[in-house]
């Protein structure tokens, strides 16, 4: 039997999800309520959500930072992975989205702000505050950082993520492949393109990084994964 990945990826995703992802009322509600509240449907897929939560578990993360809360779908995945042993800090620029996310988190049984703290503001404004809190000993560095926000600032978020990470901390940047291939400079080796996340990560001696291409319900994309040395 021949397999055409261009037509089978959604079927495979559906099959995998039906067998490996248990029904979760809180996650289902987060998807539906976010839609009802007018939020864009750009959250991670169920398989991506479980994958990132497994990564957080594998890395023994106790402190997770999420850049880009949206409706809190991925936040719930992280909160469940850290249940009883850690806390998620999430940053959201839009007040309506933050309100929806908090509603969804509470419906899912997540304690806000004890288990998840959703901070309102532009990430590039909030991140320096988090850095200062770490430097002053008011909070621990982050063990796992999930970047899922505006693509133009991926490289800037990555720089902050490295500074906010614990030693051997994990950084996961979603949509790294689509952001890369949709750039006019892609394949031209333009050294002036300072927003190129992959090029920046490759020159950063503080990390060891790789990019994985993916295909699934979200179609063609991929992520950058890095370990802080």
FENLIN-V53210 format. One record per residue. N is the residue number from 1. SS is DSSP state (~ for helix, > for strand, _ for the rest). OMEGA is omega in whole degrees, -180 to 180 (* if undefined). Layout:
N	SS	OMEGA
N	SS	OMEGA
This chain:
1	_	178
2	_	-178
3	_	178
4	_	-176
5	~	-179
6	~	-180
7	~	-174
8	~	-172
9	~	180
10	~	178
11	~	179
12	~	179
13	~	-179
14	~	-180
15	~	-180
16	~	-179
17	~	-178
18	~	-177
19	~	-170
20	~	179
21	_	-179
22	_	178
23	_	-177
24	_	-175
25	~	-179
26	~	178
27	~	179
28	~	179
29	~	-179
30	~	178
31	~	-175
32	~	-179
33	~	178
34	~	177
35	~	-179
36	~	-178
37	_	175
38	_	178
39	_	178
40	_	-178
41	_	-178
42	_	178
43	_	176
44	_	176
45	_	177
46	~	180
47	~	177
48	~	180
49	~	179
50	~	180
51	~	-179
52	~	178
53	~	176
54	~	177
55	~	178
56	~	178
57	~	-180
58	~	-179
59	_	180
60	_	-177
61	_	173
62	_	179
63	>	-179
64	>	174
65	>	178
66	>	177
67	>	-176
68	_	-176
69	_	-172
70	_	-179
71	_	175
72	_	-178
73	~	179
74	~	179
75	~	179
76	~	178
77	~	180
78	~	-179
79	~	179
80	~	178
81	~	-177
82	_	-174
83	_	176
84	_	-178
85	_	-179
86	_	-175
87	>	177
88	>	170
89	>	-176
90	>	-178
91	>	178
92	>	-176
93	_	-173
94	_	-175
95	~	179
96	~	179
97	~	179
98	~	180
99	~	179
100	~	-179
101	~	-180
102	~	177
103	~	-180
104	~	179
105	~	-179
106	~	176
107	~	-179
108	_	178
109	_	179
110	_	179
111	_	178
112	>	9
113	_	-174
114	_	-180
115	_	177
116	>	176
117	>	-179
118	>	-177
119	>	-179
120	>	176
121	_	175
122	_	-175
123	~	-178
124	~	172
125	~	-177
126	~	-176
127	~	177
128	~	178
129	~	177
130	~	179
131	~	179
132	~	179
133	~	178
134	~	-179
135	~	-179
136	_	178
137	_	-179
138	_	177
139	_	178
140	_	173
141	_	-177
142	>	179
143	>	-178
144	>	-180
145	>	-178
146	>	-179
147	>	180
148	_	-176
149	_	-173
150	_	-172
151	~	-177
152	~	-178
153	~	-179
154	~	-178
155	~	178
156	~	178
157	~	-180
158	~	179
159	~	179
160	~	-179
161	~	179
162	~	-178
163	~	-177
164	~	-174
165	>	169
166	>	175
167	>	-175
168	>	176
169	>	-178
170	>	176
171	>	-179
172	>	179
173	>	-179
174	_	178
175	_	-177
176	~	-178
177	~	179
178	~	177
179	~	-179
180	~	-172
181	~	179
182	_	179
183	_	178
184	_	-176
185	_	-175
186	_	178
187	_	-178
188	_	178
189	_	-178
190	_	-178
191	_	-179
192	_	-179
193	_	-176
194	_	-180
195	_	180
196	_	-176
197	~	-176
198	~	179
199	~	-180
200	~	-179
201	~	-179
202	~	180
203	~	-175
204	_	-178
205	_	-179
206	_	-174
207	>	169
208	>	-169
209	>	175
210	>	176
211	>	177
212	>	175
213	>	-178
214	>	172
215	_	-178
216	_	-179
217	_	178
218	_	180
219	_	-172
220	_	177
221	>	180
222	>	-176
223	>	173
224	>	178
225	>	-178
226	>	173
227	>	179
228	>	-177
229	_	*
